[in-house]
């Protein structure tokens, strides 16, 4: 049962990434009647995330009720990874799931809430660090470039860097 929840969160993260980067109509925190998956698929700008979710088998999980908060990296964020990293991850489903789940937290955490936190527990199991630096909200070393993209089952915050959990 716990793996199903993690799978749902990873799927949610991937779909959320698509939605936030490609859709400016949700800027400002407007509520969507579409879930994270539906929103992401209709956006069409999260190709790398969508591919990763499909390879990890997490697409169906994001259609669950939630709520989830997803820190969604853009396609450009994925392109910053060292050469060969993405290809390697797409071949290693367990490592890919671990990274995708590291981008998702349980519950709906809006930007106004995030700025009051120092860290948050991810579905992967490790915490992400949260701070404000030069007026920007940072999740580990990733900058939030769009916040409060709402979906019926959660919220997406778009980030400019893929989050990589520490090896434990």
Protein Blocks (a to p, Z undefined) as FASTA:
>chain_A
ZZmmmmmmmmmmmmmmmmmmmmmklgghiacfbdfklmmmmnopammlmmmmmmnopmmm
mmpnbjaddddddfklmmmpcghklmmmmmmmmlmmmmmmmmpcedjddfklmmmpcbdc
dfkopacddddeehiacehjaccfbghiacfkbccdddfbdcddddZZ
